[in-house]
Every structure is written in C-alpha cells, then in structure tokens.
Amino acid sequence: MKQWVESVRNNERYVLLDDGSLGLIPDEWYEKLKQVALASDEEKGKLKISKYRFGVIDSMFEELSDVKMMKEIKSKMKQLQHYEFKKTYPVPAEVKADLREYQVLGFQWLKALNDLGFGGCLADDMGLGKTVQVLSLLADQQKQGKGTSLAIVPRSLLFNWAAEIDKFCPSLQYIHYHGPDRMLKREVLKDYDLVITTYDTATNDVEFFKDIHFNYIILDESQAIKNPASKRYKAMRLLNADNRIVMTGTPIENNTFDLYAQFSFINPGIFGSQQYFRDRFAIPIDKEQDSETAQLLKKMINPFLMRRTKEQVATDLPERVENIIYCEMDSVQRSFYDSLKNTIKSEIESAVFSKGFDKARFKIIEGLLRLRQVCNAPQLVDPSLPVHKRSSVKIETLLDIVENDLGNHNALIFSQFTSMLDIVRAQLDKKEIKYAYLDGSTKDRKGAVEYFEQNEDVKLFLLSLKAGNTGLNLTKADYVYLIDPWWNPAVEAQAIDRTHRIGQTKNVFAYKMICKNTIEEKIVELQSKKKKLASELVVTDENVFKSLDKEEIIALFD
C-alpha cells in the first residue's frame, strides 16, 4: 500500500514490484487511487479518511462494504445537498423580518448542519444579509434553551450587529464585551443569549474566554483569521463551543491556502496539518493549476459551504437596497471628538448668551461642520495632528471593505469633503489599489468616467458629493458608499442614482457610514423623525439651522 500511495502522490503511474520490475497502474484505477491518496491520512499502516470528508466518498467508491456507514453518508449528503429540511425547519416567529427565499434556505442549511453536528461557512456576497440568517439560527437556538453564543466581529461591525438584532430579532438578549469596562461584565455574560466582542478583544482576553463553553462561536468577516500562523487564529482555536460558524463574502482572497484556517476552525481536522494541506492541495491547485485536485477540494468543502452571489439571487432582490454601516471610534478619535464637542458647546452657549440665538447661527453651523469632519478624520479639523492621533474608523472600515469584501464588484465612494477623499486616495495609493477620481476641480470629467467604466481592474471611483451627484452615468458600479451623510437625503439619493439608472442591469447596494454616538447619528434620527426634513429645507448646513428649533439644535451637541 505504501508504494502505490507514494507513487500516486508523486504523479507516477507505476509501482516498483518485488522482482525489480515496474507494474503499471491502469488509468481507471489511477484516477480513483489519486483521490483516495489525496483525501486520506496514513495512520499505523492504514489509510483513514476524516468524517468531515464524507463529501468525497461517493466519488472514490461505488459502494462501501460497511452498509451502515454508506447509509449514514448518503443520509447526510441528502440532508445537506437536496435541502430536505425545507418542510421541517420553519423560520422562528421571533424573527421580525420578511426573509427572502435564499435567506430562508441559508437559515435552514445552518440548522441542518447544527443537527448533524457540523460547523458551516456562510459565504454569501456582501449585502445579501448573512447576519440575519445567522440571527435566525440563534433565535432557533434560544427557543431550544441552548445557552450563550459568542459572536466575534471586526470592531467596525460591533454596532451593526446590535442594530440588526434590535431590528430583526429583538427577543435575543445580547451584551457587548468590549472597551475598558469589559472586566465588569464577566460575571453576567452567561445571562445573555449572545456575547458580541471584537477579534482584538477576544485575542487579548483568550485566557478568560477559553474557560467558557459556548453554544455557538460565530466569526464575522472570518478572512480575519486566514493566516494560521497568526496570534489571532491560534487564539480562536483555543475557544470552546458546541458548534461554529464563519461568515465571509470572500472565503478565498489570495490563494487556496486562505481556506485552511477558516475550515479548520469550523470543523477541526478537516484538512489535517498545514503542511499536508499546502503540499496536497494549495500548491497543486495554485501553482500547477491541477483541476482534478481543485474538484476534489471543492467536494470536500461543499457540504459545509454556502455561497450565493448577487447575480444568482438577483430576482429575489429589490433593485436598490440602502443600509447604514455603524462605525465605532477608537479611544483616540473618541477623545478628540468629545473634547471638541464640549469646547464647541461651551462656545455656542456663550455666544447665545451674549448675542442671542439668531446671531449665534454661524457659530452653530461651524460647530456642526467641525464635528462632522472629526467623524471622518480628526486631521480634517487639525492638520497639525501627529500621526498617532490621526485615527479614523471610517477609513479603517472602508479599506477593510475594499480589501476584504468587495471582491469582483465595483463601487462609488462619495464624500462631501475633498480633503477626506485625499486621505482615502493616499491610503489606496499606499496599498497600490487603482481608482478613478473626480471632484469640482477635475477638468476632464469625461476622461475620469471613461477610466472607471472602461478599465476592468479599476473597481473604485472616488467622487466629491457636489461634483459627482449630477450628470453622470456610472452603471458599472453596483455598490455605493457615502462616507459622510449629507443633511439632505435627496442629495444622497442623487448620488446613489449615479449608478441606479437606465442601463443598470445589476441590483444596487448603498451604504451610509455613520459614527455611533455622534452628531451623525443624531442627524439620521432627526431625518427619520421629521420626514419633512427630507423634502423641505435641508439643502445646506445653514438651512439645517432654519428647520430645527432651539432645543433640537442645542441637543445636537449633547
């Protein structure tokens, strides 16, 4: 056995016989033996195949001598591949969302995996609602009294999870474990259905977390652990749970090896050692373009991977979807914001007292502008800030999206401030990411548009809100990011309409970036509370002043 295994693994179609002659392996044997050799591990003179690799068994053997095992494997395959669970897994009534058909299917698949005791990778395209599918599963787990789960997310998504729960699954009790006061929450974590923390916090506090047994551990944007040599991946592997899910829009970013850490996390042992996976799968697939090995790997991961692209579910989507990305400032940016807010509030109160409310209007407008700039990046207000104080959660979040989520899609990125676009440009240049650019000073508008529309490798178009919100047709893009929300939703709608117009064949996703617990959030709340703001006066910062009463304006600075 050892000889044929070594021969097949070395791509040799013969074995050395005892008399020194060569025995040829027939072609039909060779293909099967190659799959067996690739998918199995040697242990004490025997070949063993991990239970996680049941997806490849049927392609290796017509039938197994172990009838019971054959039945079990066929049952699992049927349950996961043919969606037998559709009738038996209704979405919990606690989920207050009208799930689309593919989202219902995603929930049911996750539940089927749970019943079989397997972890899963939900790899739907960005914007297709991975979080609500996982929350539906957690609602189901809550009904069964399965205990506390742990969601580990990028810091920029901490509040997005909270917003999704509040909106779609308010019965789920959750707690944020993050920030300097987190130690005070340790005693009560198990009182909640879901603990939400960040990768850095979970890694730093892994000695605490590893002693807690969770129901589920969920990794959002799981490409964050793709490097198995990283401290972060090693920390995640120390955590204990009954089951695991990873969520990512891009399971493979650079090469096949990206799969190793993510799938080893959800189903430990599925790929064996790193060296084994690298030698038998990553190198043959990436360097040698070995399509047979690629097919075998696909069959191995297929039962545990669900991926729907935007194009595949287009008929199930509205033409245009608008969302908010809540961004949480780090302590450096937050400290700068709070300090400036207090100064501005004090200046305004003094101006109102000495000159009266109407005459203090320019001080208020200037204050609104400066606070909005800090939400983008502190250096917009104070260009002399040293590098270590130039913390910007929006730039961090935007770069994370561009590098990890956008995939093959194209995006328009709008800001009201050209100085903010300059910072984004500098970061993109640093990372050697191509983009088109247009603001009020761009002389060749047509050239900028053509550069974006006609170059396959230019996936980003940076535009100033005023220069880019009229007279452009940019249907190549299917994602829109508004870095700083404009007071007037009609202006935002115009920006989104640059891509959502005649000739657009794709569904459009638009995202408004809002810093949590800042003036931006208050303006968004006011917009929704006072519908008239959308259609009436709010065209400029000055008109904000006219449309709000004294108490509302002062409250913006609280």
N, C-alpha and C positions, 0 to 999 in steps of 0.2 A: 504493500500500500504506500509506504513512504516513497518508493521510487516513482510510482505513477503520479503521486501528488506533486512531487518536486518537478517532474518533467512538465506536467500541465501548467504549473505555476510559472515555469520558465518559458512557456510557449513552445515547448518541444513536443513533437507528435510521435515520440518513440520512447521506449524504456529499455534499459540495459538488462539483458537476461543473464541467468546464472552461467551460461556457457560462453558469455562474452559477446554474443550476437545481439542485434537490435530488434526489438519487437515493435512493429508499427501499431499505433492506436488508430482504429478506424474513425473516420470523420464523425459519424453519428455518435460514437462513444465520446469522442474528444470534446464536443460541444457541451454534453451533459457533465462530463467529468470536470471541465473547466469551471462550470457553475458551482459544482459541489466543492471543489478545491477553494474557490474564492469565498464561498459563503460559510465555510466551516472552519473550526479551530481544531488543532491537534491536541489531544489530552490523553496521556498514558497509552499511546499506540492506537487510539481510536479517534475518529472524526466526530466532532459534536457540533450541532447547529443550535444557536440560541433560539429560545422560544419567540423572541422578537422578530426572527427572520422567517416566520411562517408564511409570509407573502411570497417567498421564492420556492417553497417546497414543491408546489404543483408543477413548476417548470423543470424540476430535476427528476422527479419520479412519476411514472404513470400512476402507480399506487404504492402505498406503504404496506409492509407486512403487518404493521400494528394497526388493526382496523379501528380501534377506539381512538387512536391519535389522528388517523385520517379523518374520521367523523368530526372530531373536535376542531381540526384545522379548517375543514370545509364549512363548518358552522360559523366560525369566527369570520372567515372571508365573506360569507354570505351576509352576515350581520353588518359588516363594515362597508362592503362594496355595493351592495344592492339596496341599501337603505330600507331594510325590512322594518326598521324601527319607526317608520313614519306614523303608523297607526297607533303604536303603543306608547309614544313619547310626546304627549301634548305639552305645549309651552305653558309654564306655570301662570296661573291667573294673576300672581303678584307682579308680573312683568307688565308695566303700563306703557307698552309700545306696540305699534302695529307692525310687527316684524315682516319683512319681505320674505318671499318664499325661500330664497337661498340662505337667509339668516336663520329661518326655522330649521332648515336642513343642517346648518352648522351646529346649532344647539343640539339637535337630535344625534348628530355624529359624535359630538363631545360626550353626550350621555351614554351612547353605546360603548364608546371607549372606556368610560368610567365603569360601566357594568362588567366589562371584560378585564378590568384592572390594568389598562394600558394608558400611558400618557400620550398627549397629542400636540401637533404643531398646527395652529390655525394661521395660515399664511395668505389670507385674502389681501388683495390690493388695498393700498391706502384709501381710506374714505368709505369702505364698504361695511363698516360697523362691526369690527372684530370685538370691541369691548362689550357691546350689548349682547352679543352671542354668548360671551363668557359669563356675563352677569345673569343671563337666563339660566345657565347651568348652576351658578351659585345660588340662585333663588330656589332651584330644584333641590340642591343640597341642603339649604336652610330648612325646607319643608320636611326633609328626612332627618333633621336634627344631627347633621354630620359634623358640627363643630366649626372651629375657626379656620379660615383660609388666609393665606398671605399673598398679596399682590406686590411685586417688585417692579418699579417703573422708573423711567428717566425722570429726573427732578422736574423737567418742564411739563410732565404729564400728570403730576401729583393731583392738581386741582381738576384736571379734565376727567379723571376717574370719579372724583367726588361729584362733579356736575352731572355725569352720566348716571350715577346711582340715584341722585336726587330726582332726576328727570324720569328715568325709566324703571327704577327698581327701589322705590323709597322704603320698602319693608326691610331691605338689607341694612343692618346696623354696621357702620364702619368707623374706623378710627385712623387718623394719620399718625404714624410713628416716624417723626422727622423733626429736626431742629434741636436747639439746645435744651428744651424742656422735656425731651422724649423719655428720659430716665424715669420721670414721674408717672409715666403711663404704663410701665412694665407690668405692674400688678394687675391691671384691668384688661389686658389685651385679649384674654380668653373669654371675656364677657361679650365680645363682638363677633359678628359673622365674618368680617373681613378686616384685616390689618393692611393698610397701604403704606409702603415705605419706598425709599429710593435705592438704587444699586449701591451708591456710595455708603449710605447709612447701613444697609444690610451687610455690606462687606466689613465695615468698621465694627459693627456690633455682632459679628458672626458667632462669637463665643457665647453670647446671650441667646441668639436665635437657634443655634444648633441643638439646644437642650429642650426646645419646644417641638412637640409633634403636631403638625398642622394637618388639616383635611386635604386642601389643595395648596400647592405653591404655583403661582402664575407669574411668568416673566413676560412683561410687555416690552416690545422692541428688543426681542431676545438676541438680535445680532450683537448686542452689547456684551455677550459672553462668548462670541465666536472664537476668541483666542484661548485655547485650552491651557496655555502656559500662564495666563493672566491670574492675578490675585483674585479678581472678581469671579472668574469661572470656578476656581478652587473653593472659594467661599460658598458659592451657590450649591456646589456638590455636597457640602457638609450639612445642608439643611435637610430636615426630615419631614416627610409628608406621606399620606396615603396615595396621593397621585399628583401629577404635574402637567402643566400646560405651558407652552411657549407661544407667543404671538409675534408675528413679524410680517411686514409686507415684502421683505426681501430676504428669504432664508439663505440664498447664496448671493453674496455681494461681489466677492472677488474670485473665488475658486471653490471647487468641490469640498475642500477641507473645512469650509465655513459650516458645513452640516454637522461635522463631528461633535463639537461641543454641545450644540443645541439638542441633537437627538440623543446624545449620551446623558444629557440632563433629564430628558423626559422618560427615557427608557434605558437606565444604566446597563451597560454591557451589550447594547445592540450592535456596536461596531467593534468591540474588542479594544485592544490598545491603540494609542495614537499611531504608533509605527506600523501596526498591522493595517489600519485604515489608509494611512498615507501610501504604503507600498502597494496594497492590493486594489485600491480604488482611486484615491486622489491623483496619484502620478499617472496611472494608465489613462484615466479619463481626461485630465487637463493637459498632460504633455504629449501623450501618444494618441489622443483622440479615439480611444478604444470604445466604440459604440456598444459592443456587447456587454462590457463591464458597466457602462453607463445604464444600460437597460436593466441589468441585474440589480444595481444600486437603487434604481427607480422602483423596482418591485419590492425591495426590502423596506423602503421608507413609505411606500404608497399607503399601507393601511393606517399609518399614523400622521399623514399629511393631508390637510385640506387646503387647497388653493383655488380661489376663483378670481379671475382678472375682471377688471371693469368692463372689458369688451364682452366677456362671457355672460355677464348678468345685466347687460345694458338695457334689455327690455323690461327688467324688473326695477329699474331706477328712474326717478324723475329726471327731467332734462338738466335740472340745476339743483345742487344741494349746497346750502350755506351753513357753516359751522363756526364755532368760536374755539380758538385754542387759548386756554388759560395758562399764563406763564407766571411762575413764582420767582420773584427776585431772590438772589442770594443775599447774605448778610451785608456785603459791601454796597451793593446797589440799593438795598432797602434802607440802610443807614443814611446814604446820600439823599434818597427821596424824602424820608421822614424829616431830616434836618431842614431841607429846602422848604418842604410843605409848612413846617412850623414857622420858619422865617417869613414866608410869603403871607401866611395867615396873620401874623403879627403886623406886617406892613399894611395889609389891607384894612385890618381893624383900626389901625392908627389913621390911615387915610380917610376912612369912612367917618371917623370921629371928628377929624379936623376940617374936612372939606364937604362932607355929605356923601351919600351913597352914589348918586349920579356922577359926581365929579371924580369918584374913585374908580370909575369904569375901566380906564386904561391900565391901571394897576392890576385890576382883576383879570383883564384879558391877557396881560403879560404873564401873570401868575399861572393862568391856565396853560398857556403855551409852554412855559418852562417846565411845568410838571409833566406835560405830555412828552417833552423832549427827554426828560430823565427816564421815563418808562422805556424809551427807545435805547438810550445810551447816555450815561452821565456826562461824557465828554462833549455832548452837543451843547450843554449849558456851560461847562467849564473846560475849554480845550487844553488848559494847562495841567489837567489832572495827570498824575503819574500812571504808568501802565497798569500797576497792580490795583488801581482804583477804578479802572475802566471796565467794570463788569457789566455785561448786558445779556439778560436772559433771552431776549428776543433774537439776538444774533446767534446765540448758542443754540436755541431751538430751531431757527431757520436753517443753520448749517447742518444740524442733525437730520432734519427732514431732507435736505438736498442730497446729503451723502448716504443716508440710510433708507429713506422711504420712497423717494421719487421714482426710483427705478428707471424705466424707459419712458416715463411721462414727461410732459413739458409744462413749464409753469411761468406765469406772470407774477412779478413781485413788485408791489406798489408801496411807495411811501410819500407822505406829504413833504418830507424834508430831504432835499438833495444831499445834505450833509450826512444823513443816515445811509442813503444809498452809497455814498463814498466809502463809508466804513464797511458796508456789505461787499462792495467791489474789492476793497483791499483784502478782505478775508478770502474771497473767491480766487483772487489772483495768487494769493499765498498757497492755496490748495490746487492751483492750476486747473480750475473749473471754468469752462468757457461760458460766456454770457453775452447777450446784446444789451445795449443801454440807450435810454432816451430820456432827456429832461428838456426844460424850456430853452436851454442854450444849444441843444443839438441842431446843427444846421441841416444835416442830411437825414431828415426823418425817414424818407423812403428807403435810404440805404440801411438804416438801423433795422427797420422792419424786415427788409429782404434778407439781411444777415441772419435774423432769427428764423424766418419762415423757410429759408432755402438750405440751411445747414443742419444736417441730421444730428451732428454732435453738439449743437448749441441748444441746450434744453431750457435755459433760463433767459428771461427778458426782464431787466430791471427798468422800472418806469416811475417818473415822478407823477403823483396823482393828477396834478393840473395839466401837465403836458400830455399825459397818456390816456386821459379819460374821454377824449373825443376824437372822432375822425380816423380811428384806427380799426383795422380788421385783423385780428390775430387768432385765427381759428386753429392754428397748430397747437395752442396750449389747451390743456383740459384741467389745469389746476391754477387757482388764483390765490395769492397771499397778500393780505392787506396788513402791512407791518404796524401801521398806526391808524386806528379807526378815526375817520373823519366825522365831525359832528353831524353832518347831514347824510343819512342813509341813502338818499337819492344819488349823491356823488359816488358813494361806494358801489351802488348798483350800476352806475355808468361804467365804472372801472371793470366790474365783472362782465359787463356787456361787450367789452373789447373782444372777448373770446366766445361768449354765449350769444351768437348771432347767426344770421343766414350763412350757410356753408359749413357750420359746425356739425360734425357727424358723431361726436363723442359727448358723453354726459360730462357736465362741468361741475367741479367741486371748488367752492370758495371758502377760504378760511380767514377769519378776522383774529388778529393776535391781540390779546388783552392781558395786561398785567393785573394780577389778582391784588385786591385790597388797595387800589389806587384810584385816581381820578378817572381813568379809562373805564373801569368797571362801573363807576357811578354814572358816567355819561350813558353807557349802554343801558343801565337800569332806567335812567330818565327817558331814554328814547322809547323803550318799550312801555313805560308807564304813561308817557304823554305822546300818544300816537300823532298828535298834531305837529310835533317837532319834525316828523319825517316829511311832512308836506308843506310846512309853513316856512318859518323864518330862518331856520338854522342853516345858513349858507356859509357864514364866516364865523370866526370866534366872536367877533363883535356882536353878531346877531344872536349868539347864544345868550349874551347878556340881556338882550331885549326880550327874549322869550321865557326867561326864568324870573321868579320873584326873588326878593332879597334873601329870604330864608333858604331857598334852594341853592342860590349861588354860594352863600356862606357855608352851607352843608358840604359843598364840593371839597372844601379844604379841611374838613374834619378828619 
